Amino acid sequence: MFPEPAHPGLSELFADYTSDEIDVLSDWFTRVTVAMRTSLEEIQAGNVFLMFPATRSRFDAGRGP
């Protein structure tokens, strides 16, 4: 079986899932984590064109360009 999760509530949450379903969830979160880290690195490196560039908020009014 699986090791006891660090957070007690997770045992209850995963009790409704089969081993195969937990494997699929684990695989999905692993893949998404890799994809998001890659995207974040690309954004931080300036290699991504942002469709919605950051804009000034109402809190920035009067602070110059």
Stockholm file with secondary structure:
# STOCKHOLM 1.0

chainA/1-65         MFPEPAHPGLSELFADYTSDEIDVLSDWFTRVTVAMRTSLEEIQAGNVFLMFPATRSRFDAGRGP
#=GR chainA/1-65 SS CCCCCSSHHHHHHHTTSCHHHHHHHHHHHHHHHHHHHHHHHHHHTTCSCCSSCCCCCGGGTTSCC
#=GC SS_cons        CCCCCSSHHHHHHHTTSCHHHHHHHHHHHHHHHHHHHHHHHHHHTTCSCCSSCCCCCGGGTTSCC
//
